[in-house]
Every structure is written in structure tokens, then in C-alpha cells.
């Protein structure tokens, strides 16, 4: 039973990694400057957790995609073109609901992160 779980985990991890690489390649090929928000997350340790956090943050208004770096404990939110970024409070709440702690949030090429919803 443990071997089956280990194989399933390995296959799932490979699928998540290949999707992330495909998205990153697609974004680079578009040739546009991408607006993004980088979130430092405490407690991020496994691919299943990272996938759940990506899905939750990817549903936020204005977010085109969310990609995690488990080793560094980072989530990069790529914003939709011409969309308002999500409020810092919305990001913090989504991370909290996923079972993690926000350590730091900063915007890159996206202006300031808003303090509250519109």
C-alpha cells in the first residue's frame, strides 16, 4: 500500500511540475512584462499542499495564475492584464484558509497591493 501511495505521489508531483513549467514557458513566450505579487508562506512542505494553495490563490479576483516554489516557501501570483490586484487582506485570508501563514507579501511590476476590497 505504501509503494502505491509513493508512486501516486511521484506521478502527481511530476504532473504539477510539468504544468508549472508549461505555464512559465507560455508566459515567457508571450513577450509581455508580467505583473506579479510574491507571497512568502510559512509551513509549505509538500506538493499536495502546494497544489491546494495554488488553486485557492488562483481563484482570487485579478489573478491569472499562481505558482509555488516549495523549497523557498514562495507563491508567485501572476496578475491578469489590466485587472486590479487582489487586496492584501484577500490574499492573507486565502492563505489562512488553506492552512498556512503569510510571512511577507510584495508586489513586482504591479504597483502597490491594495489594503482592502474595492
N, C-alpha and C positions, 0 to 999 in steps of 0.2 A: 504494500500500500504506500509506503514511504517513497519508493522508487517512482511509482506512478505520479505522485504529487510532485516530486522533484522534476520529473520530465515535463509535467504540465507547467510548472513554474518557469522552467527554462524556455519552453516554447512561447509562453505568454511574454516573458521578458524580451525575447528576440523580436516578437511581433511589435511590441511597444517601441523598442529601439528603432526598428525599421520604419515605423510610421513617423517617428520624430525626425529621423534622417531625411525621409522623403519630404516632409513639410519644410525643413530647413533648406533643403536644396531648392524646392519650389520657390520659397521666399527670396532666396539669393538670385535665382534666375529672373525674377520679375524686375530686378534692377532698380526698385524704388527704395527710398530711405524708409525704414520701418520704425514706427513709433512703438515704444515698449515700456513696460513697468517691470522692474525686477523686485521680487519678494524673497527675502531671506526667511526660511521656515525652520523652526525647531522641531525635531522629532521625526524627520523624514528619513526612513530607513529601508523600505522595500519597494519593488516595482508595483505591487498591487496598491500600496498606499499612494504612490506617486500617480498612478493612473486615476484613482478616485479623486485626488486633489486636482489634477488636470481637468477632469470632467466638470467638477464643481466650479472652478475658476473660469473655465471656458464658457460657461453659461451666463457669466456676468454681462450686462449691457455694455457694448462697445469693445468687447474682447473678441478678436478673430481666432486666436489660438493660445493655448497655454502649454509650455514645455518645461519639464522638470529636469534638474541635474541633482540626482540623489547624493552623489559624493560631496557636493558643495552645499546641499540643502537650499538650492535656489529654484524658484519658479519664474520663468520669463513669460509675461503676458504680452502678446503682440496685439496691438490695437487695430481696430477697423479704420480704414481710411475715412477721414472727415467725421469720425464719431467722437463724442465726449468720452474721456476715460472714466472708468468706474470710480466712485468715491472711495477714499481710503477706508472708511467705515464699512463699506460693502465688501471690500477685499478682506479686511480683518474678520468680518463675520463669516464669510465663506470658508476661510482657512480654519477658523474655530469650529465651525460645524463639521468640517472634515476630520477634526480631532488633532489639529496641530496648533502651534503657536507662531504668530508673526514676530520675528525678531527685528526686521527692518524692511521698509518699502522705499524705493526711489524710482523716479521716472528718468528715462533716457530718450531724448529726442521727442518728448511728449508734453513738455510744459510741466506744470505742477499737477500733482494728484489732488483732486478736489477734496474738501473737508466733509461734504455731505451731498445727498442726492439733490438733483435739480428741483 
